[in-house]
């Protein structure tokens, strides 16, 4: 046990803030032997050999060198920086090590306990904090609760709040009960840095052979195999328990998996090794976002990055994640965010696909990687490479995400089997593990309305259907109309008297239109293009009307998937068209042709369209 005092003046009066730290047992034994045997032996040898003994000022230092002076902080910082650079490639001196150690402590598995915070006193120090000298429990610390880990960090509540974002109180005395608590904290450090505490390693027993030759070898192999199977089963059981705990943290004590495939997807993601890729295909509304939110609340270190195709989806994800208690931020460029430094290392970082190849984001991600924090990268709504030509042009940038050497997870609700091989090749996911669920929506009623060709015929019939459906809506029910052009979007919105949403608007205007509609301020309807057709999770959508046939089946399934996302909701999905074939486009790829052909087959189907 190593005991330190923070305040020398108070230490004289035995009233200092003592803290205790423990080293692993093997190192502790070495230190005891060093102090008990080697240091006295050194002094004896120096006397016998008539060598100069350490100066008096050096005798109190355990790791002294008779030929050198006492290290000051500056020299220690230089030595530490040199060692850290040799081992990690990053120069970390005393000043940088302190916040790094505090942050590491916050992330050590099982170290941080729940903290309740109400207010902080204005004092710069914590001498006014009353501490139980026996247990280290704070009796009164200005309305906040402290955790023992913070006591070991040797700083006050106010200072900790300002500099390290933790809460702390200091004991006036160091009692046995406090020492026992500090020991448990030190053991957590040992487990974090070494993988397991040295004290937990029992003496190895030599197994006596029951037979010789081949029988002994066979018996040993079977025993090893049984142990390995048992270990795998234990690991799987522990993972399932951690996943269940995380699910309850996110959704409440009664939370369960929406489907077996959702649980299987989560299990496969958490089991991925370095450089592995996974593809998860779950229907719209089946809880894909849980797959990247849940790791952020499980008992593990690290950061997950989620790449999304649209700004609207990014805002929606950050809002939902934050509301569920997830440590989540949106990555913005410093120019757009109005800041000078890089964002902090949150557990979940949401970023737009537009900037994943920027120097700023690459530097940020490299920093997470060097710090050992980057755990996995999710590419959400990855079907967009099928339905969006512009997004397909960013494939090179998305593929570059594999360079970080961490697991990459591709999430979607719509990956036609006929396009899976192409998709794997384009996304560098040829050997990816795939979990696929049926995308059938049993709470959706599909309808095709074909009108006679004529000027404004499709628009007029669409408006009539919207008014009929609107009369049937109650409470917070709402609907969305999808158009193929910005002009159609604005024209229909003017006819109905509702808001519209398309890429020609500013981000601020799109956000205002979307939130006003979602919150029920104004009309029940909104008219939109495909930008509102992916990933948005809004309650109460019971009608999805497509004016003109969608570009492809993937687009259609995604847009229809905005509706019926809550238990008990039934969505009407209606396509209004005039039967005319779509215009030929010389820039179309075979992917576009397949996507459109499947849409045509869906429309021409006479039987059940599920």
C-alpha positions in Angstrom: 0.0 0.0 0.0 1.3 3.5 -0.9 -0.1 6.4 1.1 0.2 9.9 -0.1 -0.6 13.3 1.3 -1.7 16.2 -0.9 -1.1 19.1 1.5 2.3 19.1 3.3 1.2 21.8 5.8 -1.8 19.7 6.8 0.2 16.5 6.8 2.4 18.0 9.6 -0.8 18.2 11.8 -1.9 14.8 10.6 -5.0 16.5 9.1 -4.1 16.0 5.4 -6.2 14.3 2.7 -4.5 11.0 2.6 -5.2 8.5 -0.2 -4.1 4.9 -0.6 -3.1 3.1 -3.7 -2.3 -0.6 -4.1 -0.1 -2.3 -6.6 -0.7 -5.8 -7.9 0.4 -8.5 -5.4 3.4 -9.7 -7.5 4.7 -6.1 -7.7 3.9 -5.5 -4.0 6.1 -8.6 -3.1 8.9 -7.2 -5.2 8.7 -3.8 -3.5 8.7 -5.4 -0.1 11.8 -7.4 -1.0 13.4 -4.4 -2.5 12.9 -2.3 0.7 13.7 -5.1 3.1 16.7 -6.7 1.4 18.1 -4.7 -1.5 18.2 -1.2 0.0 20.0 -2.4 3.2 22.3 -4.6 1.2 23.2 -1.6 -1.0 24.2 0.4 2.1 26.3 -2.5 3.5 28.1 -3.0 0.2 28.8 0.8 -0.1 30.3 0.8 3.4 32.4 -2.4 2.8 33.6 -1.0 -0.5 34.2 2.4 0.9 31.9 4.1 -1.6 30.0 7.3 -1.0 26.6 6.7 0.6 23.4 8.5 -0.7 23.1 12.0 0.5 20.7 12.6 3.3 18.1 14.3 1.1 18.0 11.1 -1.0 17.5 8.6 1.8 13.7 9.1 1.8 13.4 8.2 -1.9 12.9 4.5 -2.6 14.0 4.6 -6.2 17.1 6.7 -5.7 20.3 6.7 -7.7 23.4 7.8 -5.8 24.8 9.5 -8.8 21.9 11.7 -9.7 19.9 14.5 -8.1 16.3 14.3 -7.0 13.9 14.5 -10.0 11.8 17.6 -10.2 8.4 17.7 -12.0 10.0 19.0 -15.2 12.5 16.1 -15.4 9.9 13.5 -14.5 7.7 14.9 -17.2 10.5 14.6 -19.8 11.2 11.1 -18.8 7.5 10.1 -18.9 7.0 11.7 -22.3 10.0 9.8 -23.7 8.7 6.4 -22.4 5.1 7.1 -23.5 6.3 8.0 -27.0 8.4 4.9 -27.3 5.5 2.7 -26.2 2.5 4.5 -27.7 3.8 6.9 -30.3 2.3 9.8 -28.4 4.3 12.2 -26.1 2.4 12.4 -22.8 4.0 14.4 -19.9 2.8 14.9 -16.4 0.4 17.6 -17.4 -1.3 15.5 -20.1 -1.2 12.3 -18.1 -3.4 13.6 -15.3 -6.6 14.2 -17.4 -5.9 11.1 -19.4 -5.8 9.0 -16.2 -9.0 10.6 -14.9 -10.8 9.9 -18.2 -9.5 6.3 -18.2 -10.8 5.9 -14.6 -14.2 7.0 -15.7 -14.3 4.3 -18.3 -12.9 1.4 -16.4 -15.4 -1.4 -16.3 -17.5 -1.2 -13.1 -15.6 1.8 -11.6 -18.0 4.6 -11.8 -21.2 4.3 -9.7 -24.4 6.3 -10.2 -24.0 9.9 -9.2 -26.9 12.2 -8.2 -26.2 15.9 -8.7 -28.3 18.9 -7.7 -26.1 21.9 -7.1 -22.4 22.8 -6.5 -21.2 25.3 -3.9 -19.2 28.3 -5.2 -16.1 27.6 -3.0 -12.9 26.8 -4.9 -11.9 24.1 -2.4 -13.8 21.4 -0.6 -12.7 21.9 3.0 -16.3 22.6 3.9 -17.3 19.1 2.7 -18.1 16.9 5.7 -16.8 13.4 5.3 -17.4 10.3 7.4 -13.8 9.4 8.4 -14.6 5.8 8.8 -16.2 5.0 5.4 -15.3 8.0 3.2 -19.0 8.6 2.6 -19.9 12.3 2.1 -22.2 13.6 4.8 -22.8 16.9 3.1 -21.1 18.2 0.0 -23.2 21.0 -1.1 -26.0 19.0 -2.6 -23.9 16.5 -4.6 -23.0 12.8 -4.1 -19.3 11.7 -4.4 -17.8 8.4 -5.5 -14.7 6.9 -3.9 -12.9 6.8 -7.3 -12.8 10.6 -7.2 -11.3 10.6 -3.8 -8.3 8.8 -5.2 -7.9 11.5 -7.9 -6.8 14.0 -5.2 -8.9 17.0 -6.2 -11.9 18.8 -4.9 -15.5 18.7 -6.0 -15.4 22.2 -7.5 -12.1 21.7 -9.2 -13.1 18.3 -10.4 -16.4 19.7 -11.8 -14.5 22.4 -13.7 -11.6 20.4 -15.0 -12.6 16.7 -15.0 -16.4 16.6 -15.0 -16.5 14.4 -11.9 -17.8 15.0 -8.3 -15.6 14.4 -5.3 -15.1 15.0 -1.6 -12.0 14.4 0.5 -11.6 12.6 3.8 -9.7 14.2 6.6 -8.4 10.9 7.9 -7.4 7.6 6.3 -9.2 4.8 8.3 -9.0 1.1 7.7 -12.5 1.0 6.1 -11.3 3.7 3.7 -8.2 1.8 2.9 -10.2 -1.3 2.0 -12.3 0.8 -0.4 -9.3 2.3 -2.0 -7.9 -1.3 -2.4 -11.0 -2.3 -4.4 -10.5 0.8 -6.7 -6.8 -0.1 -7.3 -7.8 -3.7 -8.1 -10.1 -2.3 -10.8 -7.1 -0.5 -12.3 -5.2 -3.7 -12.3 -7.9 -5.5 -14.1 -8.2 -2.7 -16.7 -4.4 -2.5 -17.3 -3.5 -6.2 -17.1 -6.8 -8.0 -18.0 -7.2 -9.6 -14.6 -6.0 -8.9 -11.0 -2.9 -10.6 -9.9 -4.6 -11.6 -6.7 -7.2 -13.5 -8.6 -4.6 -15.8 -10.2 -4.5 -18.9 -8.2 -1.5 -21.3 -8.1 -1.4 -23.5 -11.1 -1.7 -27.2 -10.4 0.1 -29.8 -12.3 -2.3 -32.4 -13.6 -1.2 -36.0 -13.0 -1.5 -38.1 -16.1 -3.9 -41.0 -15.7 -2.5 -42.9 -18.6 0.5 -42.8 -20.9 1.0 -42.3 -24.6 -2.0 -41.8 -26.9 -4.5 -42.2 -24.1 -2.9 -39.4 -22.1 -2.9 -37.1 -25.2 -6.5 -37.9 -26.0 -7.6 -37.3 -22.5 -5.8 -34.0 -22.4 -7.3 -32.9 -25.7 -10.8 -33.8 -24.6 -10.4 -31.9 -21.3 -9.1 -28.9 -23.1 -12.0 -29.0 -25.5 -14.5 -29.3 -22.7 -12.9 -26.3 -21.0 -13.0 -24.3 -24.2 -16.6 -25.1 -24.8 -17.5 -24.2 -21.2 -15.6 -20.9 -21.6 -17.4 -20.0 -24.8 -20.7 -20.8 -23.2 -19.9 -18.6 -20.2 -18.8 -15.8 -22.5 -22.0 -16.1 -24.5 -24.1 -16.1 -21.3 -22.3 -13.1 -19.9 -22.8 -11.2 -23.2 -26.5 -12.0 -23.2 -26.8 -10.7 -19.6 -24.9 -7.5 -20.5 -27.1 -7.0 -23.5 -30.2 -7.5 -21.5 -29.0 -5.0 -18.9 -28.2 -2.5 -21.6 -31.6 -2.9 -23.1 -33.3 -2.3 -19.8 -31.1 0.8 -19.3 -32.3 2.2 -22.6 -36.0 1.2 -22.6 -36.9 0.5 -19.0 -37.0 -2.4 -16.6 -39.6 -4.4 -18.7 -37.8 -4.0 -22.0 -37.4 -7.1 -24.2 -36.1 -7.7 -27.7 -38.6 -6.8 -30.5 -37.6 -10.0 -32.4 -35.2 -12.9 -32.2 -33.4 -11.4 -35.2 -32.8 -8.1 -33.4 -31.2 -10.0 -30.5 -29.2 -12.1 -33.0 -28.0 -9.0 -34.8 -26.9 -7.4 -31.5 -25.1 -10.6 -30.5 -23.2 -10.8 -33.8 -22.2 -7.2 -33.6 -20.8 -7.5 -30.1 -18.9 -10.6 -31.1 -17.1 -9.0 -34.1 -13.3 -9.1 -34.1 -11.0 -6.5 -35.5 -11.3 -5.9 -39.3 -14.6 -8.0 -39.4 -17.7 -6.7 -41.1 -21.4 -7.4 -40.4 -24.6 -6.8 -42.5 -27.8 -6.5 -40.6 -31.1 -6.4 -42.5 -34.1 -5.7 -40.2 -37.5 -4.4 -41.3 -38.4 -0.7 -40.8 -39.4 -0.1 -37.3 -37.7 -3.2 -36.0 -35.2 -1.4 -33.7 -32.1 -1.0 -35.8 -31.0 2.1 -33.9 -30.9 0.0 -30.7 -28.0 -1.9 -32.3 -25.7 1.1 -32.1 -27.2 2.8 -29.0 -27.0 -0.3 -26.8 -23.2 -0.6 -26.9 -22.9 3.0 -25.7 -24.6 2.1 -22.4 -23.1 -1.4 -21.9 -20.2 -2.0 -19.5 -17.4 -1.5 -21.9 -15.0 1.2 -22.9 -14.8 2.9 -26.3 -16.7 4.9 -28.8 -19.0 3.9 -31.7 -19.3 6.0 -34.8 -22.5 6.1 -36.8 -22.4 7.4 -40.4 -25.8 8.5 -41.7 -26.8 9.7 -45.2 -29.0 12.7 -44.4 -28.9 15.7 -42.0 -32.5 15.1 -41.0 -31.7 11.5 -39.9 -28.6 12.7 -38.0 -30.6 15.2 -36.0 -33.3 12.6 -35.3 -30.8 10.1 -34.0 -29.0 12.5 -31.7 -32.2 13.7 -30.3 -33.5 10.2 -29.6 -30.3 8.9 -28.2 -29.8 11.8 -25.9 -33.4 11.4 -24.6 -32.7 7.8 -23.8 -29.7 8.7 -21.7 -27.0 7.9 -24.3 -23.7 9.9 -24.2 -24.1 11.0 -27.9 -22.9 13.9 -29.9 -23.1 15.1 -33.5 -19.8 15.6 -35.2 -19.7 18.9 -37.0 -16.8 20.6 -38.7 -15.2 23.3 -36.6 -16.4 25.9 -39.1 -20.0 24.9 -38.9 -19.9 24.3 -35.1 -18.2 27.6 -34.3 -15.5 26.0 -32.2 -11.7 25.8 -32.3 -10.9 22.4 -30.9 -12.1 18.9 -31.8 -15.2 17.4 -30.2 -15.0 15.3 -27.1 -14.8 11.5 -27.2 -18.5 10.6 -26.5 -19.7 7.0 -26.4 -21.7 7.5 -29.6 -20.7 9.9 -32.4 -23.1 10.6 -35.3 -21.6 12.0 -38.5 -22.8 12.8 -41.9 -21.5 10.8 -44.8 -20.6 14.0 -46.5 -17.6 14.6 -44.2 -16.3 11.2 -43.3 -13.3 11.7 -45.6 -12.5 15.3 -44.4 -9.2 15.9 -42.8 -10.8 17.1 -39.6 -13.0 14.0 -39.1 -10.1 11.7 -40.1 -7.9 13.4 -37.5 -10.6 13.0 -34.9 -11.1 9.3 -35.7 -7.3 8.7 -35.7 -7.2 10.3 -32.3 -9.8 7.9 -31.0 -8.0 5.0 -32.6 -4.6 6.0 -31.0 -6.3 6.4 -27.6 -7.7 2.9 -27.9 -11.3 4.2 -27.8 -12.6 3.4 -31.3 -14.6 0.2 -31.0 -16.8 0.0 -34.1 -18.2 2.0 -37.1 -21.8 1.7 -38.1 -23.0 2.8 -41.6 -26.7 3.3 -41.1 -29.3 3.2 -43.9 -26.6 1.7 -46.1 -29.2 0.8 -48.8 -28.8 4.5 -49.9 -26.0 3.3 -52.1 -28.7 1.5 -54.1 -31.4 4.2 -54.3 -29.3 7.4 -54.4 -26.9 8.0 -57.3 -25.2 10.9 -55.4 -24.7 8.8 -52.4 -23.3 6.0 -54.6 -20.6 8.4 -55.7 -19.4 8.5 -52.1 -18.7 4.8 -52.0 -15.0 5.4 -52.1 -15.2 7.6 -49.0 -17.4 5.0 -47.2 -15.0 2.2 -48.1 -12.1 4.1 -46.6 -13.7 3.6 -43.2 -12.2 0.1 -43.2 -8.8 1.6 -42.8 -9.3 2.2 -39.1 -9.1 -1.6 -38.5 -12.2 -1.8 -36.3 -15.4 -3.7 -37.0 -17.7 -2.1 -39.6 -21.5 -2.8 -39.3 -23.8 -2.1 -42.3 -27.5 -1.5 -41.3 -30.5 -1.4 -43.5 -34.1 -2.5 -43.9 -33.9 -3.0 -47.6 -31.3 -5.1 -49.3 -32.8 -7.1 -52.1 -31.3 -10.6 -52.3 -30.7 -10.1 -56.0 -28.4 -7.2 -55.2 -26.6 -8.7 -52.2 -23.5 -9.9 -54.1 -23.1 -6.5 -55.8 -23.6 -4.7 -52.5 -21.0 -6.9 -50.7 -18.4 -6.1 -53.5 -19.1 -2.4 -53.4 -18.9 -2.1 -49.6 -15.8 -4.4 -49.3 -18.0 -6.8 -47.3 -17.5 -10.1 -49.3 -16.9 -12.1 -46.2 -19.3 -10.2 -43.9 -21.5 -12.0 -41.5 -25.2 -11.3 -42.4 -28.3 -11.5 -40.2 -31.4 -11.0 -42.4 -35.0 -10.8 -41.2 -38.2 -10.7 -43.4 -39.2 -7.2 -44.2 -42.9 -7.9 -44.4 -45.0 -5.3 -42.6 -48.2 -6.9 -41.4 -49.6 -3.6 -40.1 -49.5 -2.0 -43.6 -52.3 -2.0 -46.2 -51.1 -1.5 -49.7 -53.2 0.2 -52.4 -52.6 1.1 -56.0 -54.7 3.9 -57.6 -54.3 4.3 -61.4 -55.9 7.3 -63.1 -56.4 8.2 -66.7 -53.4 10.1 -68.1 -54.1 13.9 -68.3 -52.7 17.2 -67.2 -52.8 17.4 -63.4 -54.8 14.1 -63.1 -52.4 12.4 -60.7 -52.1 15.5 -58.5 -55.9 16.1 -58.4 -56.6 12.5 -57.4 -53.8 12.6 -54.8 -55.3 15.7 -53.2 -58.7 14.0 -53.1 -57.3 10.9 -51.3 -55.4 13.1 -48.8 -58.6 14.9 -47.9 -60.5 11.7 -47.4 -57.8 10.2 -45.2 -57.5 13.4 -43.3 -61.1 13.3 -42.3 -60.6 9.8 -40.7 -57.5 10.9 -38.6 -57.8 11.4 -34.9 -55.6 12.6 -32.1 -51.9 12.9 -33.1 -52.3 10.9 -36.3 -50.6 12.3 -39.4 -49.6 11.5 -42.9 -46.8 12.2 -45.5 -47.0 12.6 -49.2 -44.0 11.8 -51.3 -43.3 13.5 -54.6 -40.6 13.0 -57.2 -39.7 16.7 -57.7 -39.3 19.9 -55.6 -41.8 21.7 -57.9 -44.5 19.0 -57.3 -43.7 19.1 -53.6 -44.4 22.8 -53.2 -47.4 22.7 -55.5 -49.2 20.0 -53.6 -48.3 21.6 -50.2 -49.9 24.9 -51.4 -53.0 23.0 -52.5 -53.4 21.3 -49.2 -52.2 24.1 -47.0 -49.4 22.2 -45.3 -45.6 22.3 -45.0 -43.1 20.8 -47.4 -39.6 19.3 -47.1 -37.0 19.0 -49.8 -33.2 19.5 -50.4 -33.7 22.9 -52.0 -34.5 24.4 -48.6 -32.0 25.5 -46.0 -31.2 23.1 -43.1 -33.0 25.5 -40.7 -36.2 25.6 -42.8 -36.2 21.9 -43.2 -35.8 21.4 -39.5 -38.6 23.8 -38.7 -41.0 22.2 -41.2 -40.2 18.7 -40.0 -40.5 19.5 -36.2 -43.7 21.5 -36.6 -45.3 18.6 -38.4 -44.0 16.0 -36.0 -45.1 18.0 -33.0 -48.6 18.5 -34.4 -48.3 22.3 -34.9 -50.5 23.0 -37.9 -51.6 20.6 -40.7 -51.5 16.8 -40.2 -49.8 16.4 -43.6 -46.3 17.2 -44.9 -45.2 16.9 -48.5 -41.6 15.7 -49.0 -39.1 14.2 -51.4 -36.9 11.2 -50.7 -34.8 13.0 -48.0 -37.6 12.4 -45.5 -38.0 8.8 -46.6 -35.1 7.2 -44.6 -34.6 6.5 -41.0 -36.9 9.1 -39.5 -38.8 7.7 -36.5 -42.0 9.8 -35.8 -45.0 8.7 -33.9 -48.5 8.7 -35.4 -47.9 8.3 -39.1 -50.9 6.3 -40.4 -50.9 7.3 -44.1 -48.2 7.4 -46.7 -49.2 8.5 -50.2 -46.9 8.4 -53.2 -47.7 10.8 -56.0 -46.3 9.0 -59.0 -44.7 5.7 -58.8 -41.5 5.7 -56.6 -38.1 5.4 -58.3 -37.7 1.8 -57.1 -38.8 -0.8 -54.7 -36.1 0.1 -52.2 -37.3 3.7 -52.1 -40.9 2.6 -51.7 -40.3 0.2 -48.8 -38.2 2.9 -47.0 -40.9 5.6 -47.5 -43.7 3.3 -46.4 -41.6 2.3 -43.4 -42.0 5.8 -41.9 -45.5 4.7 -41.0 -46.9 2.3 -38.4 -43.8 2.4 -36.2 -45.6 2.1 -32.9 -47.6 -0.8 -31.4 -51.2 -0.7 -32.6 -50.6 1.7 -35.5 -51.8 0.6 -39.0 -50.6 2.5 -42.0 -52.2 3.0 -45.4 -49.7 3.0 -48.2 -51.1 4.3 -51.5 -49.5 4.8 -54.9 -51.2 7.1 -57.3 -50.0 6.9 -60.9 -51.4 7.2 -64.5 -49.9 4.0 -65.9 -47.4 5.8 -68.2 -43.9 4.2 -68.2 -41.0 6.1 -66.7 -38.7 8.1 -68.9 -35.6 6.4 -70.1 -32.4 7.6 -68.4 -29.1 7.0 -70.2 -27.2 7.4 -66.9 -29.0 4.6 -65.2 -27.0 1.6 -63.9 -28.0 -2.0 -63.7 -28.7 -1.4 -60.0 -31.3 1.3 -60.9 -32.8 -1.0 -63.5 -33.2 -3.8 -61.0 -34.7 -1.5 -58.4 -37.2 -0.1 -60.9 -38.1 -3.5 -62.3 -39.0 -4.7 -58.9 -41.2 -1.6 -58.3 -43.0 -2.3 -61.6 -43.6 -5.9 -60.6 -45.0 -4.7 -57.3 -47.4 -2.3 -59.0 -48.6 -4.8 -61.6 -49.2 -7.6 -59.1 -52.9 -8.5 -58.9 -52.8 -10.5 -55.7 -51.5 -9.8 -52.2 -48.6 -7.3 -52.3 -47.0 -8.3 -49.0 
